[in-house]
Amino acid sequence: MNTKAFKTLLSAVLIVLLSSFTVLLLEDTRPTVYIIGDSTVKNGDGKGKGQLWGWGSIFSNFFDTSRIRVRNHAIGGRSSRTFLTEGRWEAILKELKPGDYVLMQFGHNDGGALDDTARARGTIKGTGEETKDIYNPIRKVQETVHTYGWYMRKYANEAKEKGATAIICSPVPRNIFKDGKVERADENYGKWAAETATATGAYFLPLNTLVADEYEALGPDKVKAFFPGDHTHTNEAGAALNARAVVKGLQQLQGCALTGYLAAQ
């Protein structure tokens, strides 16, 4: 090989090596927090009527995002069932890697009908293995519907199989007061979320209780200001309160490494 050919080959090799090195430098190695849930977790983000927000869209404000990424994949109107059947969970699984986190909160839409023509998003109540075969008029397919707990177990178990940390939240409470007390989910979705965490070895964050305690301390008149349109969806101030409650709950979880990425407040 003559000198000119050798120099050409050497230049080509150096270009390939430099390109590969550049790719490695640019590759984002930060862990990721994937948030999945419904409109109480992600809503209009300040756009449209009422300026509605979900707590997941404010969650990243509490973290050092130079060391960890926060990806809010929650979407309004979804239940633990429809987030799965629409392929949204599958898309996250393709990206999920060891060291990541999955923070999940469902329940607000799980109580709907299983096969109504409007949304067909309900799940069977509880955490058992019961199923019901239906025709889904939205997707136009036969579908086997499971319990709320079954879907939540699937998320938690599959996240853990990927080497990620699963954190199950009970759903935030609605603005429903009776005799100064907030209506809680202790006998339904809050209870079932806790049972699912125990069954899967996931972390459980009692978000329903944490937020309800905050609401009761503030009183119904002040809490009403967080809900510009109905008793479920919050404005930015309400979403911020809920996000702070999530952070508080994380700090109370023994051994949860996610708190190591919190920003100095």
Beta strands, then each sheet from edge to edge (+ up, - down):
strand 1: 32-37
strand 2: 52-53
strand 3: 69-72
strand 4: 101-105
strand 5: 132-136
strand 6: 141-145
strand 7: 165-169
strand 8: 177-178
strand 9: 181-182
strand 10: 203-205
strand 11: 234-235
sheet 1: 3+ 1+ 4+ 7+ 10+
sheet 2: 2+ 11-
sheet 3: 5+ 6-
sheet 4: 8+ 9-
end
